[in-house]
Amino acid sequence: MGVKIVCTYEGDLRNQAVHGPSGVVLHTDAPVDNQGKGASFSPTDLTATSLATCIMTILGIQARNLGQDFKGLTITVEKHMTTLPPRRIAQLDLAIQMPAGIAPELQARLIRAAEACPVKQSLHPDIVINLNWHWA
């Protein structure tokens, strides 16, 4: 069974999305450089956010399976748009700051798991994705 998300255009380049299972509401706004106010995440900001949070979720699953807790893990993602048409995401740079106490022999396993995250696997291959790991 799929997840239903109901999206409504509110006008002035602003949208509302309601997550069916939880009822949580989020809003998007067009970015300032594309006729919007930049008052909320843009749709492409959500794509960048989805990649970061998907990797964090996958790493959290790995931690749970290893009997560890990766609380404090942070990912900073920087989105770069194309400068020439068509307008699209050109590059996503992620700085992955892992918490202290992760054994060095687990690093390759965690990197493989992150590379296999469903969002990363779903993005167009023309998008350059850089995962920059920082081990505490």
DOPARO-390264 format. One record per atom (N, C-alpha, C, O): x, y, z; residue in one letter. Coordinates in pm, whole numbers, plus 50000, padded with zeros to 5 digits. Layout:
# residues N
XYZA ...
//
This chain:
# residues 136
500854988250000M 500005000050000M 500895012450000M 501905012950071M 500525022149922G 501295034449912G 500915044450020G 499935042650092G 501705054950029V 501445065850122V 500765077050045V 501255081249940V 499655081950098K 498915092850033K 499335106150094K 499335107750216K 499675115550009I 500005129250049I 499135138349965I 499165137749842I 498345146650030V 497445155749959V 498095169549954V 498405175450057V 498295174449832C 498945187449811C 497935197449755C 497155194249665C 497965209449809T 497035219849769T 497805232649739T 498635236949819T 497515238649624Y 498115251449589Y 497365262349663Y 496145263749649Y 498085270249744E 497465280649825E 497515294449760E 496975304049814E 498155295449645G 498305308149577G 499625314549609G 500285311049707G 500015324049527D 501245331749546D 502475322649558D 503395325449635D 502475311849481L 503575302149470L 503815294249599L 504895288749621L 502785293649684R 502865286349811R 501975273949803R 500875274449748R 502465263049860N 501745250349858N 501685244449998N 502505247350084N 500675236050018Q 500545228650143Q 500515213850109Q 499885209850012Q 501185205750189A 501155191250172A 500775185050306A 501345188550410A 499815175950304V 499375169050424V 499725154250410V 499285147550317V 500525149550504H 500945135450509H 499775127250561H 499375128550676H 499235118550475G 498035110950509G 498125102950637G 497245104050723G 499165094750654P 499205086350774P 499285094250906P 498715089851006P 499975105650907S 500185112751034S 499385125651045S 499155130551156S 498965131350932G 498295144250934G 499225156150945G 498775167550952G 500535153550946V 501515164550955V 501445172950828V 501335167650717V 501505186150847V 501395195550736V 502745202350715V 503415206150811V 503125203750589L 504285211950557L 503925221250442L 503005218650364L 504665232150435H 504425242150331H 505685243750248H 506805242150298H 505485247050122T 506605250650037T 506335264549979T 505195269149972T 507425270849940D 507345283949876D 508415284149768D 509455277849783D 508165291149662A 509185292649559A 510355300649616A 510145309449699A 511575297449572P 512725304949622P 512755319049565P 512135321949463P 513475327649633V 513585341749593V 514115342949450V 513685351549374V 515065334149414D 515635334949279D 514725329049171D 515115328249055D 513525324849210N 512565319749112N 511165325049143N 510195317449145N 511075338149166Q 509835345649181Q 509085343449312Q 507965348149326Q 509695336449408G 509025334049534G 509515343149645G 510325352149623G 509005340649763K 509395348249881K 510465340949962K 511085346950050K 510675328249934G 511635320550011G 511215319050156G 512055318050245G 509905318950181A 509385318550318A 509375304550378A 509085302950497A 509685294550299S 509715280750347S 510605272850253S 511195278250160S 510695260050279F 511435251350189F 510855252350049F 509635253150031F 511725252349949S 511255251149811S 511145236149781S 511675228049856S 510475232449672P 510425218349637P 511815212049620P 512045200649660P 512755219549560T 514095213749545T 514845213449678T 515705204949697T 514535222749770D 515095221849905D 514645208849971D 515425202250040D 513395205249949L 512895192750007L 513595180649948L 513805170750018L 513975181249822T 514735170349762T 516075168849833T 516465157749869T 516765179949854A 518055179649925A 517855174550068A 518645166550118A 516795179250134T 516495175150270T 516155160250275T 516555153250367T 515415155650175S 515055141450168S 516285132650158S 516355122150222S 517255136850079L 518485129050067L 519195128350201L 519585117550245L 519365139750267A 520085139950395A 519355131650500A 519985123650570A 518045133350512T 517315126150616T 517185111350584T 517095103050675T 517175107750456C 517155093650418C 518465086950461C 518455076050517C 519585093550434I 520885088050475I 520925086850628I 521405076750680I 520435096950699M 520415096350845M 519555084750894M 519925077950990M 518425082450830T 517555071450869T 518235058050846T 518195049250932T 518865056450730I 519575043950698I 520705041650799I 520895030450846I 521445052250833L 522515050950932L 521945047851070L 522555040451147L 520785053451101G 520125050251228G 519705035651235G 519815029351341G 519245030251125I 518895015951119I 520145007551140I 520134997851215I 521235011451073Q 522495004251091Q 522925004751238Q 523324994551294Q 522835016451299A 523215017951440A 522375008751527A 522895001651614A 521075008951505R 520175000451584R 520564985751570R 520614978451669R 520834981451446N 521204967451422N 522544963851486N 522794952251516N 523394973751506L 524704971651569L 524654973651720L 525674972451788L 523474976751773G 523354979351915G 523984992451957G 524434993952071G 524025002051865Q 524615015051894Q 523555026051880Q 522425023451838Q 523945038051916D 523075049551902D 523875060651834D 524905064951886D 523415065151720F 524105075751647F 523495089351676F 523585098451594F 522875090851793K 522305103751830K 523395114351823K 524515112351871K 523065125451762G 524055136051743G 524625136351602G 525305145851565G 524345126051525L 524735126051383L 524125138351316L 522935141151335L 524915145751240T 524365157051165T 524815156251020T 525905151550989T 523955160850934I 524295162250793I 523905176250750I 522765180650769I 524855183150693T 524595196150633T 524615194050483T 525605189050428T 523545197850416V 523465196050271V 523415209750204V 522685218650247V 524215211150100E 524215223450021E 523765220049880E 524335211549812E 522715226949838K 522105224649707K 522585235149609K 522625247049640K 522965230649490H 523375239649383H 522465237249263H 522315225949217H 521875247949214M 521005247149096M 521815250048970M 522875256248976M 521295245548857T 521955248648731T 521865263648706T 520945270348754T 522825268848633T 522815283048599T 522205285348462T 521815296548428T 522105274748382L 521505275648249L 520275266748244L 520205256748316L 519305270048159P 518115261448146P 518515247548095P 519495246248021P 517785237348133P 516595237748218P 516985239048366P 518025234048409P 516125245748441R 516365247548585R 516185233948653R 515145227548641R 517215229848724R 517175217148796R 518295217048899R 519155225848899R 518285207248986I 519375205449081I 520585200349004I 520495190448931I 521705207249019A 522945202948953A 523815194649046A 524435184949003A 523855198549175Q 524785192149267Q 524275193149409Q 523675203149449Q 524525182549485L 524215182049628L 525485178049702L 526035167249679L 525955186849790D 527135184149870D 526695181750014D 526065190250075D 527015170050066L 526615166550202L 527845164950289L 528785157750254L 527835171650402A 528875169950504A 528255161550615A 527345165950686A 528755149350629I 528195139750724I 529125139350845I 530255134550836I 528625144350956Q 529415144851080Q 528935133551170Q 527865134251232Q 529755123151176M 529395111451255M 529725113751403M 530695120651435M 528925107951492P 529215109551635P 530465101551674P 530915092751601P 531005104851789A 532195097951839A 531865083551878A 530715080151906A 532905075351877G 532765061751929G 532455051151825G 532175039751861G 532485054551697I 532215044651593I 533525037951556I 534495044551518I 533555024851567A 534765017251538A 535165019151392A 534315018651304A 536455021251365P 536925023251227P 536535012051132P 536315014451013P 536454999751182E 536114988351094E 534664988751047E 534294981250957E 533834997351108L 532434998751065L 532245009450958L 531185010050895L 533235017650936Q 533085029050846Q 532685024950704Q 531775030850647Q 533355014950647A 533035010650510A 531595005550501A 530905008250403A 531154998350603R 529774993250605R 528775004750605R 527785004450533R 529045014950685L 528145026450695L 528135034550566L 527075039350524L 529275036050504I 529345043050376I 528545035650270I 527795041850194I 528685022450263R 527905014350166R 526415015850191R 525635017250097R 526015015650318A 524595016950351A 524075030550306A 522975031350250A 524825041150329A 524415054650289A 524295055750137A 523355061750086A 525245049950066E 525215050349919E 523975043349864E 523525046649754E 523425033849939A 522265026149893A 520945032249938A 519895026149916A 520965043950000C 519705049750049C 518725051449933C 519125055249823C 517435048649956P 516455049149848P 516345062649778P 516125063049657P 516485073649849V 516405086749784V 517585088549690V 517405092949577V 518785085249736K 519975086549650K 519815078049524K 520175082249415K 519275066249541Q 519085057249427Q 517985062049333Q 517935057849217Q 517125070849380S 516015075949299S 516325088749225S 515595092549133S 517405095649262L 517735108349199L 518355106149061L 518995095949036L 518155115848973H 518665115048837H 520195113948839H 520855120748917H 520755105348755P 522215103448756P 523015115848715P 524215116248739P 522385125748654D 523105138048619D 523375147048741D 524195156148734D 522685144548851I 522925152448973I 524215147449037I 524335135549069I 525165156249055V 526405152849124V 526115152549273V 525635162349331V 526415141249336I 526185139749479I 527515136549546I 528155126449517I 527925145549634N 529175143749707N 528865141149854N 528285149549922N 529255129349902L 529105125950043L 530485127650107L 531415119950079L 530605137450192N 531885140450259N 531755136250405N 531015142350482N 532475125750442W 532375119650576W 533365126050671W 534525128550635W 532905128650791H 533735134050898H 533545124951020H 532465124651081H 534585117651054W 534505107951164W 535085114551290W 536205119751288W 534315114251400A 534765120451525A 535875112251589A 536375115951695A 
//
